[in-house]
Amino acid sequence: MDLVTNDRETPPTGVRAVEPLTQYLQRVNQRMRTFDRRHPLLWDMTFAGFWVTAALIDYTGDGWRSVTHNPDAPGPLLLVLSLGLSVPLLWRRAHPAAVLLTMTPFALVNAWSGATLQAALLQLVVVYHITLRLPLRHLWWAPALFLTPVVVSAARYGEGEWSQQIGSQLTSVLVAVLIGITVRTRQNYTEALEDRARRLETERDQQAQLAAAAERARIAREMHDIIGHNLSVITGLADGGRYAAGKSPARAAQALDAIATTSRQALGELRRLLDVLRDDDTAHPAERTPQPGLTDLDQLIDGVRSAGLTVRTRVEGRATLPPGRQLTVFRVVQEALTNTLKHAGPETTSEVSLVHGDRGAVTVTITDTGKGTTPPSAPSDGRGIPGMRERTALYGGTLEAGPRPHPEQGWRVRLHLPEETPQ
């Protein structure tokens, strides 16, 4: 049976994997770029020093005589031209246009005198940096400035057709420009990818912050609804028990029992809510209980009645609402009755009217016969009526809360959830 080998198999233990050549070159290139960013002056001095040394070797070693048109050019002139065509490379990255303008007079003298030093080709490096770093509108004059000494040399010492003399130099400058454009395009593409990655990371962080803020608001709203309502019931029971303590000890004992029951219920609901926030869900799994719905309204109203508030209920129609809509109705009724307990005053009565419509539509009206205004000593904490409006907005409903129209006295809260939209 033939065995099929997989080139991507993990090498045996103790055998060093051969790094692909492209990855090795990328790693070396990355190291060089990192060194360049940290020590730009040192890199520029090294680069310029190399070419200054090469220009001086060409001058002192008489290598220039193999291509010169004037072998009798004076030595001091050759030295000045060699330095003038190589030393400015030190500033090629910071000021490429100024460097090319500085080198051009030396290149013209080099062409006019017939010395034809090879150091003149270092202008191609500057043309590359102009293409890489400056706006592309500079490309019309930079190559032209490089070719001007070539035209001067061809006019003064040229032999044969001009196209043959200038063609090689024109090809060289075009190659330098194309390399600069290629590297510049690659850099722009890489910068665009990095910028997009940064923006995506920022958007991710912002989305996480918004989600955390929304979750905090939801938890705060739930805690307000749970704790606020139960504390209001406990307060009403405590007040009633205090009045009943002197006249009817049995009624006072019933009030204390109701306080204990309500407190335990509030503590249980608070514990379940806080369990959800635990980091270690495996060690302390949160107790899963369904959210309150319409079936829990009777228990809610009984608790309010036990606190001393007379509540009448009226239900029209019958329908099965989704859990989310049931929770909204429950919380709105709970908040409205809690506000009545806190602000309506003694001898207040309340009525809860629930009217079912078609396809999940429901209208709930909670009225009372109390003072009808919120006491100025109870500033809004942003969790009461605003919280009811937020819940209502989730289902495209409307919520009206305010004093009942004259001559009626009291407060009215009206919730309307429209029909469910088919998905």
N, C-alpha and C positions, 0 to 999 in steps of 0.2 A: 504494500500500500504506500502510495506517495504521501509524503509529509509536506503540508503547506506551511511555509514560514511566514511570520508577520514581521515586517521591517520595523514596526513601532513597539516591539516587545521591550520590556524593561531589561537592561543589560544585567548579566549575572553580578552577584555581590562581589565587590573587589575590583570590578572592571569599570574604569572611568569612561563615561559616555563622551563621544566626540561631539563637540559643540559645532553646529552648522556655521559655515563661513559668514553667512549674512548676519546671524546673530552676533558673531564675534565682532564684525565690522561695526554694527550698530552700537555695541557696547563701547568699543574704542571711541567711536565718534561722540557718544554721549559723554564720555569722560573728558574728551578734548573740549567740548562745548562748556562743560561745567568748569573746567580749569580756566577757559577763556573768560567766562562771566565773572569769576572770582579775581582774576589777575589780568585784566585787559591790557594794561600798559606793558607788562612783562611779555605778553604774547606779541604785541605790536613791535616791541624792541627786538624780539627774537626774529620775527619775520623780516623787518627792515634790515637788521644786521646781516642776515643771510644774503640778501640781494646786494647790499653794499659791498660785502666781501666778494661776491661773484663778479660785480662790476669792476672792482679793483684788480681781481685776478685777470680778467679779460684785458684790462689796460696794461698791467705790468707784464703779462705773459706774451704780449704781442699777438694774442689771438685775434684782435680786431683787424690786423693787417690782411687777413685772408678775405675780408669782405669790403675793405675800405676802398674808396675812390681817391684818397689822398694819403698815401703812406708817409708823407713828410709832415703831417700835422704835428704842431708843437706839443711836447709832453705836458706842460702846464695846462694847456687848453683841454687836453684829453682827461686830465685829472679833474678839472672843474666840471666838465661834462659828465664824467662818470658819477661824481658825487651829486650833481644837480639832478640827474635822472634816477637816483636810487634813494638818497636820504629822505626826500619828501614822502616816501612810502610809510614813514612812521605815523603820519596823520591821515592815511588813506581812508580809514573808516569814519573818523569824526568829521572830516572836511574833504570829501572826495572831489568836489568841483573845484575848490581852491587848490588842491594838490595838482590836478590836471592843468589848471591855468599856470601854476608855478613851473611845471615840467615842460610846458610847451615852448618857451623861449630857448631852453637848452636843446630841445629836440630840433628846433629850427636852425640853431647854430650848428648842431651836429650834422644836419642835412646839407646846409649851405657850405660848410667847410669840407665836406666830403669824408669826414672821419668815419661816419656810419657805424657808430658804436652800437653793439647789440643791446646795451642798457636802455635804448629808446623803446624797446618792446615792453618794458615795464609799465608803459602807459596803458597797456591792455588790462593790467591788474586794476588800475584806477577806473577804467571804463567799466569793468565788471562791477566795481563797488558803486559807481554812479547808477548803473542799471538796478542794482540790488537795493539801494537805500534812498535814492531820490525819486521824485515824481517822474513818470515816464516821459513827460514833455522834454526832459533834458537829453533824450536819446537823439535828437536831431543835431545838436551841436557837439556833443562829446565825441561821437565817431568822426565827425567832420574835422574837429580839432586834432584828432589823432592822425588823420590821413593827410593833413596839410603839409607836414614835413616830408611825407612820402612823395607828394606831388612836387615839392620843391627839389628834392633829390633827383626825381625822374627828369625834371625839366633841365636841371643843371648837369647831371652826369649820366642820364639815361642812355641806354643803347637798345635798339629794337623798338617794338610797339609798347605804348603806355599800358595797354591792357594787361600785358604780361608782367610788367614791372609793378603795377598797382594791384593786380588781381590777388596775389598771395596775401598782401597786407589787408585788403578788403575782406578776404575770407577770415583772416585772424580776428578782426574786430567784430565781424558778425558772429563768430563762434563765442567770443567773450560776452556779447550782448545776449545771445540765446542762453548761455549758461546762467547769466545773471537773472534772466526772466524765469528760467526753470526753477532756480533755487528760491527766488522771491515768491513764485506761485506756491511752491511747497511750504514755505514758511507761513504764508497767509492762510493756507488751508489748515495747517497745524494749529495756528493761533485761533482760527475760527472754531475748530473742534474743541480746543481747550476752553474757549469762551463759552461755547454751548454747554460743555460739561459743568463749568462753574455755575451757569445760569440754571441748569437742571438741578444741581445740588442745592442752590439757593431756593428754587421753587419747591424742592422736596422738603427742605427744612421749614419753609413757610407753610406748606400743606400740613406738615406734622404739628406745627404750632397752632394752626387753625383748628385741626382736629382735636388737639388737646384742650384748646379753649372751649370748643363746642361741647366736649365731654364734661369739662368742669362746669359749664353752664347747665348742662342737663342734670348732673349730679346735684348741683346747688338747687335747681328747681325742684327735684324730687325730694331733697332733704327739707326744703321750705314747705312743700305740700304735706309731707309726713309729720315733721316735727311741729310746724306751725298749727296744724289742725289739732293734733293730739294735745298740745299744750293749752290751746284755747278750751278744749273740752275739759281738761283737768282743772283749769282755772275756774270754769263755770261750776264744776262739781265741788271744788273746794269752797267757793263762795256760798253755794247752796248748803253744803254741809255745815258751814260755820253758823249760818242762820238757823239751821234745823237742830243744832247741838243742844240748845237750851230748851226747846219745846218738844222735839221728837227725836230722842236718841236713836230710835230704830232707823229713821230717815237718814240721820247722820252716818250711821254704820253702813247703810246702803251706798251713800255717796263715797265713803272711803273705799268700799269694795269696788265701786265703779272706777275710782281713781287708780286703784291698784291694777285693775284689768286693763284700763287704757294705757297706763304706764308700761306694763309688760308688752302690750301690742306695739307701742311706739318703740320700745327698746329692741324688740325683735325685728321690726322693719328696718331700724337704723343699723342693726348688726348685719342684716343681709345686704344692705346697701354698701356698708364699709367692707364687707368680705370681698366684694367685687374688685375693690381697689388693692387687694393684697398682691404682692409680687409673687409669692410662692403659692401658686394655686394647687400644687400637688400636696403640700403639707397641710394647707387649710382650705379645702375646697369650699367654694361659696355655695350656700344652700339655694337651690333653684326653686322659686315659687312664682306662679303666674302673676302678672300685673293685675291690679284690681279692675273690675269691669262693672257692667250694669247690675249683675247679680249681687254685687257688694254694696249697692246703694242703700238697701234696707238696713244693713248693719251700720253704715255710716250715719244714716238719719237717726237710728236708734241711739247711737252714741251722743249725737247732738241733742236729742230730746232729753237724755239723761242728764245733760249739763244744764237743763232748764229752759231751752228754747223750744217753743211749740212749732212744729213743722207739719204742714199738710202736703200731701203728694197727690199728683194727678197724672195718669199715664193714658195716652191715646194711641191706639194702634199697637202693632207688635211686629218686630223685625229683628233679625240677627245681624248685629253690626260686627265688623272686623275688630280684632283686639285693640288696634291702635285708636280707632274711633271711640271704642268703649272707654279706654283709658282717658282720652281727652274729655269726654262727658263727665266721667267720675271726678277728675281733678278740678274741672270748672265748678261742679256742684260743691265739692269739698272746699275750695277756696272761697266761694260765695258764702257758704254757711259759716266758715271760719271768720270771715270779715263781719258777718252779722253778729256772731258771738262777741267779737272784740269791740265793735263800734256802735251797734244798734241801740244799746241800753236795755234797761229792764222792761218787762211786760211787752216784749216784742214777739210778734208771730211771723212766721215765714211760710212760703208756699213754693214747692218745686213742681213745675209742669214739664212733662216729657212727652213730645209729640213725634211719632215716627212717620216718615214719609216713604216714598218709593226709592228703591235701589240705594239704601243706606243713608238717605237724607234724614236728618233729625234736627229738631228744634227744642232747646231747653231754656226755660225761663225760671229764674229764681228771684222772688220778690220778698221784701220784708216791710214791716210797718214801723221801723225804727226812726232814728233821727234823719237818715237820708244823706248825710254828709260824712266824710272822713275827718276825724278830729285833727286839727293842725299839729297836735302833739305827737302824731304817729306818722313820721315821714316815710315816704315810699322807699323800700329797699330794692326795688327793681325786680322782685320775684312774684308779686301778687298779680295784679291785673296785667302787667307786661308779660308775665309768664303764661297767663291764660291766653293772651293774644298770640304768643309764639306757638303754643300748642294748636290753636285754631288755624293759624296760617299754614300749618303743615298739610291741612286737608282743604285749603282754599275756602275756608269758612269765614264767618264774620262774628265779631263779639262786640256787644254794646253793654256798657256799664255806666250807670249814672243814677241820679235821683229820679224817682217816679214823677210823671207830669202832674202839675197842680190840678186839682186840690188834693190829690193823694199824697200821703206822706210815706217816706221810706226810700228804699234803694232797689234797683232792678238790674239784674244781669241777664242778658239774652244771648244765647249761643245758637248759631245756625250752621250746620254742616251740610253742604249741598250733596246732590246725588253723586255716587261714585262714577268716575270716568272709566269706561271700558278700556282695558289695556290692549 
